Structure formats: C-alpha cells, structure tokens
C-alpha cells in the first residue's frame, strides 16, 4: 500500500531572529518492507537543504537560514510504499531465550540493552515490574506481547499530560502519558529482561475502522525488539498492536533523544514567547492540497526555554 505524508512545522517568534540552524529527521526509511519513493523538504524563508546518513542509517536533513526572520516553516512531503511483513508465529521455540542470550553475549547490541537518557532503570520502573509480574516467560515474543497488553490496560493515553523531556517516572506515577512515554517504559523493561530494544519514530495511518488511541495529526512512536530467528519486531504499547504496514518508520535510536523530528538553535532574543505549531496529514495515495491541512497551535514556551526543547515537543502527541 502507498501513503502520502505531509508534515508541516511552523515556528513563530515575537521579534525577528538573525539566524536559524536546524536539522530534521522526517524522511521515512527504506528497508525490506518499506520504501520511500519520494521525499522533499522545503523551508520558508528559503534555504539550501543538505543531507547525510547517521550511524543508524537515518536520513538527516540540515539547513541554515542566516537572514532576519520572525517565522520559520518546514514542509516535508513523502510518498511511501509499505508491504505487509510475514505473519509472526504465536510463540517462539522453547530454546529462544538461550538463542537470544547467545546473540547478545558478543556485546554487539550493548547500546540497545543498556539504559539510556529516557529509558532509565528507576525505582518506579522496578516497582511497576514487581506489581505486574515482569519476568522472562516461555519465550521473548510471548513475554513482550504480554507486557504490551498489560501496559495498554494499566496506562491511560492522555495527550499533554507529560513534556517532551519528562522522565519516565512521571508517567509511571500518574499511570498515564503519550506514545513517547509508553515506548520508553516498554523499552526500559524489555532491556531489563535482556532483550535488545530500540525506539522508533514515525507515523501511524488510521483509517475509519481503526481503534487506536494515538492522536490524529501527529507523529507516533513505538518500540522494536530483536527476536531470535525472526529479526526486529515492532511493538506498539500505546495501541497494544504489533507494528505492521500502517506503521511508517522514519528513524530509529536508543530513545527519543536520538531521533527528534527537528532539532536546532537560533541566534537572537525573542520578546515574551516563541510559538511552535505542527500539522501532520497522512493517507492513501492521492494529491494533498496545501490548504487541506489545518494549522493547529501545538504549544507555547517561554523564550527563556532552550528552543531545541520547544522544537522537540512536536513528538509528544
């Protein structure tokens, strides 16, 4: 199935700034079951957009706007073809844990086994693990599928209940959060069990029959875990589903800190506040008119806050 994506990010400043330097991770990945057939990133004011591939093979676009401006708009358009991956088994063989331990013994996956900035091992995490009985079950796949179901039942999806830089303890104590929080908690617990697990940023296509809890008009996040003889499998704890062709992958990393959609700095002083707004539209292949996507104010931040954090908050919902 082919999808079109239009992702618009707008930064408004109360007073003009003299320069913006920014990078964006918005181009969908191309791999076995997904191909990005076309991608274009434009900026207003206009700039020369360059690109590189990072160590995780994420495509990163970067640009510099050196002139004075009071608004910066990024528009990303993509055409993506997604194929349905093979059906997964109900469970893995009885020696799957032994195979997994042998795979990780070399240290090759140390970066997605160790705690990271947003996937920490805290007292609150261990308390959750005890309360829901997190342990190695019959096999790694069944264990994580059961964990995903428990999280879906125990945690409330609540937009704007956490910040982009919230530690996992906030969502753990409140038992609510957004896709970013659920993914970080799931990753931290899976790594605690010795399962290599990474963070995925991207988009989720929701049709009329979909019952997902994720917000419309926003980016999405989920986790991928390495399964013996299967490979990387996507787990979406926000919606209690295994990721398939409706989950469009953009970037992978240890956690959100590695893959924010936009990250940058500006030079200048803004008066009172700066404002960020994001709009995402995704659908089956057809032309998307510029005026078809509503401009939705996403958030406001005090100008004293690091603008890199303001830009990152678009992932939150």
C-alpha positions as CSV (number, residue, x, y, z in Angstrom):
1,X,0.0,0.0,0.0
2,X,1.2,3.5,-0.8
3,X,0.8,6.5,1.5
4,X,1.3,10.2,1.1
5,X,2.5,12.2,4.1
6,X,2.6,16.0,4.6
7,X,4.3,17.2,7.7
8,X,4.3,21.0,8.4
9,X,6.2,22.6,11.3
10,X,5.9,26.3,12.0
11,X,8.0,28.4,14.4
12,X,6.7,31.9,15.2
13,X,8.9,34.5,17.1
14,X,7.6,37.6,18.7
15,X,10.6,39.6,17.4
16,X,12.8,38.7,14.4
17,X,15.8,36.5,15.0
18,X,19.0,36.8,13.0
19,X,19.8,33.1,12.2
20,X,18.4,29.6,12.4
21,X,20.4,26.4,12.2
22,X,18.4,23.2,12.2
23,X,18.4,19.5,11.4
24,X,15.3,17.3,10.7
25,X,14.7,13.6,10.8
26,X,11.5,13.4,8.7
27,X,12.3,11.2,5.7
28,X,10.8,7.7,6.0
29,X,13.3,4.9,6.0
30,X,13.8,2.5,3.1
31,X,14.2,-1.2,4.1
32,X,12.9,-4.6,3.3
33,X,9.2,-3.9,3.9
34,X,9.1,-0.2,3.3
35,X,10.4,2.1,0.6
36,X,10.4,5.9,0.5
37,X,9.7,6.6,-3.2
38,X,9.9,10.4,-2.9
39,X,10.8,12.9,-0.3
40,X,11.1,16.7,-0.4
41,X,11.8,19.1,2.4
42,X,11.3,22.9,1.9
43,X,11.8,25.8,4.2
44,X,10.4,29.3,4.3
45,X,12.5,31.5,4.3
46,X,14.2,29.5,1.6
47,X,17.4,27.8,2.4
48,X,19.8,25.2,0.9
49,X,18.8,21.9,2.5
50,X,21.6,19.3,2.7
51,X,21.5,15.8,4.0
52,X,23.6,12.9,5.5
53,X,23.0,9.4,6.8
54,X,23.7,8.9,10.5
55,X,25.2,5.8,12.1
56,X,21.7,4.2,12.4
57,X,21.1,4.9,8.7
58,X,18.5,7.6,9.5
59,X,18.4,10.3,6.8
60,X,19.1,13.7,8.4
61,X,18.5,17.0,6.5
62,X,20.1,20.1,7.8
63,X,20.0,23.8,6.8
64,X,20.9,27.3,7.8
65,X,18.7,30.4,7.5
66,X,21.2,33.3,8.0
67,X,18.9,36.3,7.4
68,X,16.5,38.0,9.8
69,X,13.1,36.3,10.1
70,X,10.2,36.1,12.5
71,X,8.7,32.9,11.2
72,X,10.2,29.6,10.0
73,X,8.2,26.9,8.3
74,X,9.3,23.4,7.4
75,X,7.2,21.4,4.9
76,X,8.1,17.7,4.4
77,X,6.3,15.7,1.7
78,X,6.8,12.0,1.2
79,X,5.5,9.1,-0.8
80,X,6.0,5.7,0.9
81,X,5.2,2.2,-0.2
82,X,4.6,-0.3,2.6
83,X,4.3,-4.0,2.2
84,X,2.8,-6.4,4.8
85,X,5.5,-8.3,6.6
86,X,5.1,-12.0,7.1
87,X,2.8,-13.2,9.8
88,X,4.5,-13.9,13.1
89,X,4.3,-17.2,15.0
90,X,2.2,-17.3,18.1
91,X,5.3,-18.2,20.1
92,X,9.0,-18.9,19.6
93,X,10.7,-22.2,20.2
94,X,11.5,-23.3,23.7
95,X,15.2,-22.5,23.4
96,X,14.6,-18.9,22.2
97,X,15.9,-17.4,25.4
98,X,19.1,-19.4,25.1
99,X,19.5,-18.2,21.5
100,X,18.9,-14.6,22.4
101,X,21.5,-14.7,25.2
102,X,24.0,-16.2,22.8
103,X,23.3,-13.4,20.3
104,X,23.8,-10.6,22.9
105,X,26.9,-12.2,24.5
106,X,29.2,-10.7,22.0
107,X,28.3,-7.1,23.0
108,X,27.1,-6.2,19.5
109,X,23.8,-4.9,20.9
110,X,25.1,-3.2,24.0
111,X,23.7,0.2,23.0
112,X,20.1,-1.1,22.9
113,X,20.5,-3.2,26.0
114,X,21.9,-0.5,28.3
115,X,19.8,2.2,30.0
116,X,19.6,5.5,28.0
117,X,18.6,9.0,28.7
118,X,14.8,8.4,28.6
119,X,14.8,4.7,29.1
120,X,16.2,4.6,32.6
121,X,16.0,1.9,35.3
122,X,14.5,3.7,38.2
123,X,12.9,2.7,41.5
124,X,9.5,3.5,40.0
125,X,10.2,1.2,37.0
126,X,11.2,-1.7,39.2
127,X,8.1,-1.1,41.3
128,X,6.0,-1.4,38.2
129,X,7.8,-4.6,37.2
130,X,7.1,-6.2,40.5
131,X,3.4,-5.1,40.5
132,X,2.7,-6.5,37.0
133,X,5.0,-9.5,37.4
134,X,7.5,-8.7,34.6
135,X,9.8,-11.7,34.1
136,X,11.1,-14.0,31.4
137,X,8.1,-16.0,30.2
138,X,8.0,-19.0,27.9
139,X,9.8,-17.1,25.1
140,X,10.8,-13.5,24.3
141,X,8.0,-12.8,21.9
142,X,5.2,-14.0,24.2
143,X,6.8,-12.1,27.1
144,X,6.8,-8.8,25.3
145,X,3.4,-9.3,23.8
146,X,2.0,-9.9,27.3
147,X,3.9,-6.8,28.6
148,X,2.4,-4.7,25.9
149,X,-1.1,-5.9,26.8
150,X,-0.6,-5.1,30.5
151,X,0.7,-1.6,29.7
152,X,-2.3,-1.0,27.5
153,X,-4.6,-2.0,30.3
154,X,-2.8,-0.2,33.1
155,X,-1.9,3.1,31.5
156,X,-4.2,5.9,30.2
157,X,-3.5,7.7,27.0
158,X,-3.6,11.4,27.9
159,X,-2.2,14.0,25.5
160,X,-0.3,16.9,27.1
161,X,0.0,15.0,30.4
162,X,3.8,14.9,30.1
163,X,6.5,17.0,28.4
164,X,9.0,16.0,25.8
165,X,11.7,15.9,28.4
166,X,9.7,14.2,31.1
167,X,11.5,11.3,32.8
168,X,9.6,8.0,32.7
169,X,8.8,8.3,36.5
170,X,6.2,11.0,35.7
171,X,4.2,8.6,33.5
172,X,4.8,5.7,35.9
173,X,3.5,7.6,38.9
174,X,0.5,9.0,37.1
175,X,-0.2,5.9,35.1
176,X,-0.8,8.0,32.0
177,X,1.1,9.6,29.2
178,X,1.5,9.6,25.4
179,X,3.2,7.3,22.9
180,X,6.7,8.5,23.7
181,X,6.2,7.7,27.4
182,X,4.8,4.2,26.8
183,X,7.6,3.4,24.4
184,X,10.3,4.4,26.8
185,X,8.8,2.4,29.7
186,X,8.4,-0.6,27.4
187,X,12.0,-0.3,26.2
188,X,13.4,0.0,29.7
189,X,11.5,-3.1,30.9
190,X,12.4,-5.1,27.8
191,X,16.1,-4.2,28.1
192,X,15.9,-5.2,31.8
193,X,14.9,-8.7,30.6
194,X,18.0,-8.8,28.3
195,X,16.1,-8.1,25.1
196,X,17.7,-5.6,22.6
197,X,15.1,-3.0,22.1
198,X,15.1,0.3,20.3
199,X,12.9,3.4,19.8
200,X,11.1,4.1,16.5
201,X,9.7,7.4,15.4
202,X,7.3,7.6,12.6
203,X,3.6,7.8,11.6
204,X,0.6,5.7,12.1
205,X,-2.1,5.6,9.4
206,X,-5.6,5.4,10.9
207,X,-8.5,4.5,8.7
208,X,-12.2,4.8,9.6
209,X,-12.2,1.4,11.2
210,X,-9.1,2.0,13.3
211,X,-9.5,2.0,17.1
212,X,-6.0,3.2,18.1
213,X,-5.6,5.6,21.0
214,X,-3.0,7.7,19.2
215,X,-3.8,11.3,18.3
216,X,-4.6,12.4,14.7
217,X,-2.4,15.0,13.0
218,X,0.7,14.0,14.9
219,X,3.8,11.8,14.7
220,X,3.9,8.5,16.5
221,X,6.4,6.3,18.4
222,X,6.8,2.6,19.2
223,X,9.5,0.1,20.0
224,X,11.3,-2.7,18.1
225,X,12.8,-5.7,19.8
226,X,15.2,-8.3,18.4
227,X,13.7,-11.8,18.3
228,X,15.8,-14.9,17.6
229,X,15.3,-16.3,14.0
230,X,12.8,-13.5,13.3
231,X,14.6,-10.2,13.5
232,X,13.4,-6.8,14.7
233,X,9.7,-6.8,15.6
234,X,7.7,-3.7,16.2
235,X,5.6,-3.4,19.4
236,X,3.2,-0.5,19.8
237,X,2.3,-0.4,23.6
238,X,0.1,2.7,23.1
239,X,-2.3,0.7,21.0
240,X,-1.5,-2.9,22.0
241,X,-0.7,-4.0,18.4
242,X,2.3,-5.5,16.6
243,X,3.6,-2.9,14.1
244,X,2.7,-3.7,10.5
245,X,2.3,-1.9,7.2
246,X,0.3,1.0,8.8
247,X,3.3,1.9,10.9
248,X,5.5,4.1,8.8
249,X,9.1,4.1,10.1
250,X,11.1,7.3,10.0
251,X,14.0,7.0,12.4
252,X,15.4,4.5,15.0
253,X,17.6,5.2,18.0
254,X,18.1,4.3,21.7
255,X,15.3,6.6,22.7
256,X,13.7,9.9,21.7
257,X,16.8,11.9,22.3
258,X,18.4,10.2,19.3
259,X,15.6,10.9,16.8
260,X,13.6,14.2,17.3
261,X,11.8,15.3,14.2
262,X,13.5,18.7,14.4
263,X,16.5,20.0,16.5
264,X,18.2,23.3,16.2
265,X,19.2,26.6,17.6
266,X,18.6,30.3,16.7
267,X,20.5,33.5,17.2
268,X,18.7,36.4,18.7
269,X,16.3,37.4,21.5
270,X,12.6,36.8,21.2
271,X,10.2,39.0,23.2
272,X,8.0,37.3,25.7
273,X,7.3,34.0,23.9
274,X,8.0,31.8,20.9
275,X,5.4,29.5,19.5
276,X,5.6,26.2,17.7
277,X,2.8,24.5,15.7
278,X,2.8,21.2,13.9
279,X,0.4,19.6,11.5
280,X,0.6,16.1,10.0
281,X,-1.6,14.6,7.3
282,X,-1.3,11.0,6.1
283,X,-3.5,9.0,3.8
284,X,-3.6,6.6,0.9
285,X,-2.0,7.9,-2.3
286,X,-3.7,11.0,-3.7
287,X,-2.7,14.6,-4.0
288,X,-2.8,16.7,-0.8
289,X,-3.6,20.3,-1.4
290,X,-1.7,22.9,0.7
291,X,-4.9,24.2,2.3
292,X,-6.2,20.7,3.2
293,X,-4.0,20.6,6.4
294,X,-5.3,22.8,9.3
295,X,-2.8,24.9,11.2
296,X,-3.1,23.7,14.8
297,X,-1.3,25.6,17.5
298,X,0.8,22.9,19.3
299,X,2.4,24.7,22.2
300,X,3.9,27.9,23.6
301,X,7.0,28.1,25.5
302,X,8.7,30.9,27.4
303,X,11.5,32.5,25.4
304,X,13.9,31.6,28.2
305,X,13.4,27.9,27.4
306,X,16.0,26.3,25.2
307,X,14.5,26.5,21.7
308,X,15.8,23.0,21.0
309,X,13.3,21.7,23.5
310,X,10.4,23.7,22.0
311,X,11.1,22.2,18.6
312,X,11.2,18.7,20.1
313,X,7.8,18.9,21.7
314,X,6.1,18.1,18.4
315,X,6.8,14.4,19.1
316,X,4.7,14.4,22.3
317,X,1.3,13.6,20.9
